[in-house]
């Protein structure tokens, strides 16, 4: 059970990290969107991402025994 939870947490963190890295890059290249340019905008990005992680169903979907 511990190995499952550890693997799941690692997978989700890697997936989030890759998504956070690729989405702004894709938006910049494909859509011409601007990246956050002030500390306030970066802080907003961080808290929105954290809120999305906390609200994710994966955060509560560990199997019950």
ROKOL-109566 format. One record per residue (C-alpha): residue number from 0; residue in three letters; x, y negated, z negated. Coordinates in pm, 1 decimal, always signed. Layout:
N
{pos NUM, code ala, xx X, yy Y, zz Z}
...
! end
This chain:
65
{pos 0, code unk, xx +0.0, yy +0.0, zz +0.0}
{pos 1, code unk, xx +281.5, yy -242.3, zz -85.4}
{pos 2, code unk, xx +450.9, yy -175.4, zz +247.8}
{pos 3, code unk, xx +126.0, yy -248.0, zz +432.1}
{pos 4, code unk, xx +70.7, yy -579.3, zz +255.6}
{pos 5, code unk, xx +434.7, yy -681.5, zz +299.6}
{pos 6, code unk, xx +423.0, yy -594.2, zz +669.1}
{pos 7, code unk, xx +94.3, yy -776.3, zz +714.8}
{pos 8, code unk, xx +221.9, yy -1091.3, zz +540.7}
{pos 9, code unk, xx +541.9, yy -1084.4, zz +746.9}
{pos 10, code unk, xx +347.0, yy -1035.1, zz +1071.9}
{pos 11, code unk, xx +107.4, yy -1320.9, zz +995.1}
{pos 12, code unk, xx +390.0, yy -1559.0, zz +897.2}
{pos 13, code unk, xx +585.4, yy -1480.4, zz +1215.3}
{pos 14, code unk, xx +270.6, yy -1520.0, zz +1423.7}
{pos 15, code unk, xx +192.6, yy -1857.1, zz +1262.6}
{pos 16, code unk, xx +551.5, yy -1977.0, zz +1309.2}
{pos 17, code unk, xx +556.4, yy -1883.5, zz +1677.3}
{pos 18, code unk, xx +215.1, yy -2040.7, zz +1733.0}
{pos 19, code unk, xx +316.5, yy -2364.0, zz +1562.1}
{pos 20, code unk, xx +630.7, yy -2377.2, zz +1777.2}
{pos 21, code unk, xx +464.9, yy -2293.9, zz +2110.1}
{pos 22, code unk, xx +135.2, yy -2481.6, zz +2091.7}
{pos 23, code unk, xx +279.9, yy -2834.9, zz +2070.4}
{pos 24, code unk, xx +539.2, yy -2744.9, zz +2332.6}
{pos 25, code unk, xx +268.9, yy -2612.3, zz +2565.9}
{pos 26, code unk, xx +53.2, yy -2917.7, zz +2502.8}
{pos 27, code unk, xx +346.9, yy -3143.0, zz +2582.7}
{pos 28, code unk, xx +451.0, yy -2961.1, zz +2899.7}
{pos 29, code unk, xx +111.4, yy -2866.1, zz +3041.9}
{pos 30, code unk, xx -109.9, yy -3150.6, zz +2922.3}
{pos 31, code unk, xx +133.3, yy -3434.6, zz +2860.6}
{pos 32, code unk, xx +23.4, yy -3460.6, zz +2497.3}
{pos 33, code unk, xx +239.6, yy -3655.3, zz +2256.3}
{pos 34, code unk, xx +406.6, yy -3487.4, zz +1962.0}
{pos 35, code unk, xx +353.4, yy -3640.5, zz +1617.2}
{pos 36, code unk, xx +582.5, yy -3941.3, zz +1593.0}
{pos 37, code unk, xx +541.5, yy -4057.5, zz +1234.3}
{pos 38, code unk, xx +582.2, yy -3877.9, zz +902.2}
{pos 39, code unk, xx +210.4, yy -3925.8, zz +833.1}
{pos 40, code unk, xx +118.2, yy -3740.3, zz +1152.3}
{pos 41, code unk, xx +356.1, yy -3453.9, zz +1066.5}
{pos 42, code unk, xx +207.0, yy -3433.9, zz +716.7}
{pos 43, code unk, xx -141.0, yy -3420.0, zz +869.4}
{pos 44, code unk, xx -29.0, yy -3137.2, zz +1098.3}
{pos 45, code unk, xx +112.5, yy -2945.5, zz +801.2}
{pos 46, code unk, xx -198.0, yy -2974.6, zz +583.1}
{pos 47, code unk, xx -429.5, yy -2883.1, zz +870.1}
{pos 48, code unk, xx -220.0, yy -2572.8, zz +944.1}
{pos 49, code unk, xx -214.8, yy -2476.9, zz +573.5}
{pos 50, code unk, xx -591.5, yy -2526.2, zz +552.0}
{pos 51, code unk, xx -636.8, yy -2305.9, zz +857.8}
{pos 52, code unk, xx -418.5, yy -2034.1, zz +705.1}
{pos 53, code unk, xx -609.6, yy -2040.8, zz +377.5}
{pos 54, code unk, xx -944.7, yy -2027.3, zz +559.4}
{pos 55, code unk, xx -831.7, yy -1739.7, zz +782.2}
{pos 56, code unk, xx -1019.4, yy -1412.1, zz +739.0}
{pos 57, code unk, xx -683.5, yy -1227.4, zz +753.6}
{pos 58, code unk, xx -592.1, yy -1379.5, zz +418.9}
{pos 59, code unk, xx -875.0, yy -1182.4, zz +256.8}
{pos 60, code unk, xx -879.8, yy -865.9, zz +468.7}
{pos 61, code unk, xx -642.2, yy -638.7, zz +275.5}
{pos 62, code unk, xx -787.8, yy -289.4, zz +257.4}
{pos 63, code unk, xx -960.1, yy -188.6, zz -63.7}
{pos 64, code unk, xx -881.8, yy +148.8, zz -216.3}
! end
